[in-house]
Amino acid sequence: MLSEQRDEMAATAFFKQAINNNGFPHKVVMDKSGANYAGIENINILLMLAGSISFIEICQVKYLNNVIKQDHRFIKKITNPMMGFKAFHSAKATIDGIETADMIRKGQVSDKNIPAYKQFMALAG
């Protein structure tokens, strides 16, 4: 990701850091990258050596990530004309609002009986 050469060791280090920061995933969806696959396999081997009975399931599909990347096009369309953000908290608040409004527009919020503006206020507040 940020390394110049994406090899097995770099992928393993990346996944270790991601697990430490975000918790243990049950399933990882990735493209057909051999380095990423090897990195997750190394994590599974470390888990096996530690005596764990749960491992990370690997779902490897060549174009599956495109669905996720395509979902962020909407955010890029809104934020690209902006001159940038001066502070992280303002960028986070803006993107959270855009994502919340987009989720409501797509019907991804569970309660359909509440008007959209009330759903937005409940989620944003």
C-alpha positions, -999 to +999 in steps of 0.1 A: +000+000+000+025+026+011+056+006+005+075+009-027+076-028-033+045-048-023+060-081-012+050-109+012+068-093+042+053-059+036+018-074+033+022-094+065+034-063+083+004-043+069-021-069+080-005-073+115-008-035+119-044-035+106-054-062+130-038-044+159-056-012+151-090-026+140-095-060+156-095-095+142-115-100+110-134-132+103-132-128+065-110-107+042-121-099+006-093-091-018-083-090-054-060-116-070-029-101-054-004-128-045+013-108-019-019-100+000-029-137-001+006-147+012+003-121+040-030-134+053-017-170+050+012-159+072-012-144+097-032-177+097+000-196+103+009-174+133-026-179+147-022-217+143+011-216+161-004-196+189-031-223+193-060-203+179-090-223+166-104-194+145-086-183+113-092-156+088-112-167+058-099-155+025-123-146-003-102-138-034-121-125-064-104-105-092-129-077-096-148-077-063-130-047-049-144-025-078-178-026-061-164-010-030-143+015-050-173+024-071-193+033-040-167+060-031-171+077-065-200+097-050-178+111-022-151+120-047-175+138-069-185+160-040-152+166-023-130+170-054-142+206-062-134+216-026-101+233-020-092+207+006-096+204+043-074+223+068-082+200+097-088+163+100-119+167+122-136+189+096-128+164+068-142+135+090-174+154+098-179+163+061-173+128+048-195+113+076-223+136+066-220+127+029-219+090+037-249+092+060-270+111+034-259+085+008-269+056+030-303+071+036-307+078-001-299+041-009-323+028+017-295+012+038-309+025+071-332+001+089-362+022+097-382+031+066-411+048+085-390+078+097-385+107+072-350+111+057-342+143+076-350+127+110-329+097+101-300+120+092-303+140+124-304+107+145-273+093+128-253+125+126-261+136+162 
